């Protein structure tokens, strides 16, 4: 009753600054709320769906839509006990929309990606069920060993822009939406559980897309059907013997209709206000002395705002180098996508290509540069003849000077991610012998292949070993030294839904290298080693992953743009 009266009070007549009344026509739009708040607003009993009339003991069974007219008819025809027990309606209070002639709370309730899907279904259900399955299947002691190995596998994942790393595995207290992405890839369970996770993740990423068309709606339906089929493994294994009467998971069945009603959510959920609450309230509170903390918190926020404004001004004036920035949203409007080298070359590296090859222990560097120049000068050459077979005598001489760069910046259109005003995203691709004073970091990339093929079939995975540029005939060639990966099979893995690749090697088992123009690079790629069924060594380092594993998954779940291009 208090919530209802509070909401109504906010929507009363408003006085102008002169003290006179004004008439306002309110437009009530979608109401984003977690499940407990939804049932409170809709005056529905806990355990029932606030959007449909499905029974609480069979939420995924046949049902109709809840409407204000339907609830009014229940008030007219039934006693309070029947309304509560058989229809899940709280009979003592009416939703606040009853006082508005054209508002219906049952229609206004919209999904919450964070609490219903990411934290609700994934963390509270799937992750918990896997832990219970491991204990039931292997016993507590062995399950503890498996969970420790999962921790090591999580720490072994290579770094990637926007994907949080967990140096200590999954043992942390507070989940957030971004944190969950890093934990969605560990494999230590039966294939059907993997397929359930894969289907659920596909659903998550599809409903988050910036544009949802008929094909996307069909894909959402298919992913949900697959998830409902594959999650039966939790029933069969005894983890969920009573089935899945779970309101948060049931809410997934309403997403298609709600997208058609309100449009693509595109990440619009309580995570937005949650993240602002952390920055504006939680973190300032922790920095305060706890005594009369409000004024301290306001001062902290005021100073942070001024620092942010100063940083923007300094960047615009060119006073701050950004070569160590991992990336993020960008407001560039005049490009569809581009890759550019860092502004400043690496200091201390030899400029002579032969001296550079010796310095970096890359004996093939000079002939690779020559053959690269041959391919650039002869764009109409026979593509069936490998560059490695072109005699060096037919190739241009190596340039006299080569500049080495620590990174490149890719800018591309990715409106489904947290991008700029025009939907552009920026990420930094690194190739350095020591990153932040630690181990080497050589990132992977997607290279454009056949534009006629969809998804990963039209892309090639590569690992960048060196970014460089040089001049030939007064033309500057920004390029990258890469090693290649080839797909294993013609389809993604049926269990995890990701493509598998292996490094290309020559007859001596050494990885094949090439030099490519950076214009052929689309963006960064995230490769995760295929762990198999063996335990990882206790002190395995994430920086060794791309060198130690024999095969890898192309992680299409790294971000939403990757899910759109690497299927």
N, C-alpha and C positions, 0 to 999 in steps of 0.2 A: 504494500500500500504506500509506503514511504517513497519508493522509487517512482511509482506512478504519479504521485502528487508533485514530486520534484520535477519530473519531466513536463508536466502540465504547467507548473509555475513558470518555467523558462519560456513557455510559448504564450504568455498572457499579453495583454495590450502593452505597448511600449510608449513611453513619453519622450517627446523631443527635448532638446536642450532648453526650449522656451517653456516647457511644462505642459504643452498641449498634446492631445492624443493623436496618434497616427494609425492608420489601418494597414496592416501587413497581411499578405497572403503567403503563408509558409508552404514551401515545397519540400516534403519529407522524402528523402532518397534512401538508398540502401543503408541498412544499419549493420555495421561490422561489429561482431561480438563473439566472444568465446561461448562454448556451449552453456555453462552455468548462467551467464548473463542472458543468453537467448531464451532459456526456459523461464527466467525471471521476467523478462519483457513480455513474453507471449503468455504468461500465466499458465504454463504447462508443467505437469508433474515431472520431477527429475527421473530420467530414464526413458522418457518418451521423446519423440521427434517434434520440434516446434514448427516444422513445415508441413508435415503430413500426418495422416491418421493411423500409421502403422502401429501395430501392437508392440508394446515394450518387450514381449517375449518372442517376437518375430519381426524385428525392425526391417528386414529386407524382404518381407512378404508383401502381398498385395495391399495397396492402400490408396486413399484419395488425398487430395490436397486439403490442408486446413484453410478455412476461410472464416471471416468474421460472421458471415451469414450462417455457416454450418454451426459455429459455436453458439450463436444466438438460438438456433433451433434446439440445441442440446439443453440450454437453460430453460426453454419453454416446455420440453418434453420429459426431462429426466430429473431424478433427485440428485442430491449432491454426491452421495456415495457412488452411484453408478457413473456419474461424470468423472469422478476421480479414478475409479478402478478400471473402467472399460474404455475410456476415451482420453485419460491422462489430462483432463482439464481441471485446473484449480477453480473451484466454484465460488470462492469467497471474494474474489477481486477480478476486475476487468482490465484488460490491457489499456494503456494510456491512449491508444489510437481510437478507442471507442468514442471519444469526444470530438473526433475529426470526421467530417462527412465522407471524405474520399480516401482515407488512409486505412491500411490493413496491415497490421504488424506481421502477420504470417507471410505476406508478400514482400515486406521490406527487409526481412532478415537475410543477410548475404553471408557467404562463406568466409571463414577466417583461415587463410593458408597457414599462418604460423601455428596457432593453437590446435586447429583441427587436424591439419595434415602433417606439418613438419614435426612439431613437438608432440601433438596428440597421438596420431597414428604411428609415426615412425619411432619416436623415442619411447613414449609411454607403453606402446603395444609391441611393435615388431622387435625392437632391441631387447625389451624385457623378456619376450617369449623365447628369443634365441638363447638368452642366458638360462632360462628355465629348462629349455630343451637339452642344453649341454649338461646340466646337472642331472637331469633324469636319465640321459643316455649314457653318460660316462662317470657319474658320481661326482661329488663335490671336489675331491682332490684333483681328478683328471680335468674337470671343467675349469678349475683354477689355472692349470697349466695351459689349457687351450686359450683362455682369456688373456693370459700373459703373452702368448704367441700372437694373438690378435693385436695386443698393444704394440708389440715389436713390428708387426706388419704396418700398423698405422704410422709409426715413427719412421718407417722406411720409405714412405711415399715421397717422391721428389717434390720440391717446392713449386708452387704455381700461383700466379697473381690472383688475388681474391679468394684463395683457398687456404684456410687456416691450417697450420701445422700443429701437431700435438707432440712435443718432445717427450712427454711422459705417457703417451698413449691416451686411452679414453677415461682415465681416472680424474675427472674434473667435476665440479659441483653444479655449475649452471649451464644449461644448454641454451644456445641461440640458433636462429635459423641458419646462419652462415656456418656455424660450427658443425651442424648435422651433415653438411655435404661431405666433409672429410671422413666421416665414419660410415658412409654408405657403400664402401667398396671392399671391406674385409671378407675373405672367403674361408670359412671353416665349418660349413654346414652342408646338409644334403642339397642336391641339385634343385629339388622342388622349392626349397626355401630361397635359394638364389633367384629362381624364376619369379617367386612372389615379390622379392625385393625389387627385381628389375622392372616388373610390371607396375609396381607402386611408384617407383621413381619416374618411369615414363609418364604416368598420370600426373605426378607433381609438376614435371617440367612442361607438359602440354598445356595444363590449365594456367600456367604462368605466362604464356606467350603473349606478346604484344598484339598480334593479329590472330584471330581465331576464325577460320573459314569452315566450310562444310567438311573438307577433308580433315581438318584438325578435330572437329567434333566427332567424326567417325573414329579417328585414332584415339580420342579420349574414351569413347565407348569401348573400343577393343581393349585398351589397357586396363580398364576397370573390370571387364569380363575376365581377362587373364588373371588379374589379381585375385578376384573372388574364387577362381578355380584353383590357383596355386596355393592360396593361403589355407586350403583344406589340410595341408601337411601338418599344421599346428593342431588340428582336431585329431588326425590319425595318429600323431605322435603322443597324444595325451596331454599336451600343453594347454589346449582349450577344449576340453571334452564337451562343454555345453554350447559350443558354437560361438557366434560373433554378434550378439545383441549389444553392440557398442555404438552409442549415438554419434561419436566423432567419426567412426568409420562409415556409419550409415550416411552421414552427411555428404560423402563422396558421390552418392547416387544422385544428389540434387545439383551438382556442379554444372552439368550440361544445360539444364533448364535455366539456371541462374545466369550463365554466360549469355544465353540467348535473350534473357530478359534485360540484363544490366550491362552486357558487353564483357570484353576480356578483362579479368582482374589485373593482369600485368603486375603482379606483386603487391597490389593494393590490399593490405591487411594490417593487423595490429602490430606487425613488426616495425612499421614506420613510427608509430607513437611510442612503441616499446624502446626503440633505439634512441629516440629523442629524450625519453624519460631517463635513460641511463646516463646520457651526456649532461642533461640539465639538472638532474636531481641526485641520482645515486653516486656518481663520481664526485661531484662537489661535496656531498655529504661526507664521503669517506675522507676527503681532504680537510674537512673542518675539524675544529676542536670538540665538536658535539655540544658545546655550551653556547647558547644563543646562535645556533648554526645558520639561521636563515640569512642574516646580513652577510655572513661569510660566504655562503653559497651564491648570493646575488653578486657579491664582489668578484668571486671566481668567474662566474659566467660573463660578467661585464668585461673582465680582463681577457678572457678567451675570445670574446667577440672582437675586441680591439686587435688582438694578435692575428686573428684570421683575416681581418680587413687589411692589416699591415702586410701580411704575407702576399695577398692578392696584388696589392700595390707594388711590392718589391718585385714580384714575378713579372708584372707588366712592364716594369722599367728595366728588366734584364739584370737585376741585382742578385738573383738567386739562381744557382745552377740546379737543374732538375734531372741530371743524368743518373741520380740514384733513386728516382721516383719509380715505384713499381707500376703505377698506372691508375686509372680510374676514369670517371666521366670527363668528357671534353665537349665543348660547345662549338667545335668546328662545323661549318655548314656547307662548305664549297667542295667537299670531297665525299666519295663513296667509300674509299678505303685506300690506305697507302702505308708503306713501311719506309722509314727513314733511319739513317744511322745516327748515333749519338752525336752531340754537338762537338765534343772534344775527343781527339784520339788519345790512345793510351801512351803515356810517357815512358821512355826508357827502352822501347822496343826498337830493334834495328829497322831502318827504312829500306835497305837493300834487300830484295826478295830472297837472294841466296843466303845472305846472313840471317834473315828472318827465319828461313826454313831450318837452318842449323840451330838457331836459338830456341825454336819451338819443337825441335826434333820431328819435323815434318818433311822428310826427304822428297816426297812427291809434290810439294807445294808449287815449285817453279813450273814443272811440266803441266800441272793442273791449271795454272794461270794461263799458260800459253794456249792450251786447248780451249779454255773458256773464251779467250779472245777470238780464237778461230770461230767458235760457235756464234759469237756476237757479230762478227764481221760477215759471216756467211749464213744468214738466217734461212736461206732456201736450200741448205745442204740436205743430202739424203738422210732422213731420220733413222733409216734402218741400219746405218753404219754407226756403231758406237764411237763416241768421241775418243775413247781409249785406243781405238784402232787408227786414228789419224796420225800420220807420221809427224814428229816434231819439226822436221824440216819444212813442212807445209804450214806451220803455225807461225804467228808473229813472235817476235822476240819478247821476252818478259820485260815489264816496265822497269825503269831505273829506281823508282821509289814506290813504296807501298805503305799506306797508313793503316794501323790496326785500331779498331774501336771496341770498347767494352760491351756495347749493347746496341740494340735497335729498338725503335718505337713503332708499334703497329697501331694504326687507327682504322676502325671499321664500324660499320653500322650494326648495332646490337641493341635495339630498343627493348628487348625482353629482359636485359640486365639493367643494373643501376647506371644508366648512361646520362649524357648531357641532354640539353634542351632539344637538340636535333636528332637524338638517338645514337650519338656517336660514343664509342668507348675507346680508351687508350690503354695499351699494356706494353710493358718493357720486356724484351727478349734478351737474355744475357748470355755472354760467352766469355767468361773470365777465369783466369788461373786461380784466383782466390777471391771469394765473395765475402765482403765485410770481415776481412782478416781471417777467414776460415778456409774451408775446403773449396775446390774448384766448382764452378757452376756452368754447365753447358746445356741450355734449354733446348726443347724440341719445338718443331714448327709444323704447320700444315703448308705444303707446297702445292700450288695449283697444278692439276694434272689434266684430265680430259673434261672440259666444261660441259660436254654433252651428257655426262653421267651424273646422277644425283647422289648426294651424300658423300660418304667416304670413298665410294667407288671412283669419284672424280678428283680425289685428293691423294697426296703422297705424304707420308710421315718422314721427317728427317730430324737429325740432331745437329745443331750448329756448334762447330768447333772454333770458328774464327769469323769475326766481322772485319772487313777491310775495304779499302777503296784505292784505286790507282787510275792513272790517266794513260790513254793510248790515242794518238792522233787528236789530241786536244779534247777528247771525250772522257769524262769521268765515269768510272764503272764502280758503283757501290755493290758489293757482293758478299757472299758468305761461303765458307768452307763447311761442307756438311757430310754426314754419313746417312745412309738410307735405311729404311725399314720396308719390308714387303709383307702384304697380308698373308695370313695363314688361312687358307680356304677362301671360298667365294661368298661367304655369309658371315655376319656377326656370330659370336658364340651364343648358342641357343639358351644357355643358362643365365648368363649375365647381360646379354643384349649388347655387348661391346665387341668391336672388331679386335682380333688378335693379330699382332705383327711380330716379325723377327728381324734382326739386323741382317743386311746384305753383306756377305763376306766373299772373299776371293778364294782361290784354290789353297792358299796357305792359312785360311781361317782368319785373315785380317779384314776389318771392316772397310768396305768400299767407300772412297771419298770422291767428292765432286765439288766444283765451285759453281754456284748459281747466282744469278742476279737477284737482288733483294726484291725487285718488283714481282718475282714469282712467288714470294712468300705471302701467304694470306694472313696468318696470325700465329700465336703460340699454340702448341699442342701439349697435352698432359698425358704422359705414358706411365702406367703402373705395372710393375713386374708381376708376372704370373707366378704366384707363390707355390702352387701345387699343394701337395699334402705333407710337405716336409716343414719342420720347424726352422725358423730363422735363427742364426747365431745370436747370442745375447747382445753382442756389441756391434751388430751390423749397423752401418752408417747409411743414412738416406742419400748422402752424396755419392755412394757407390752403386746405387740401384740401377742406373742406366748402363753401367759397365758390367755388372755381375749377372744379371738375369739373362736367360737365353730367349725369352719371349715376353711380350708385353700386351696389355690391354690399351686400346685407344680410349681414354676416359671421356666419353661423351657427356658425363655428368659433372665435368669440371665447372661449367657455367651454362647458362641457358643458350648462349650463342653456339657453344660447342655441341649442345644437344640438337640444335637445328641443322648443323652442317656435317656432323660425323655419324649420322645414323646408318 
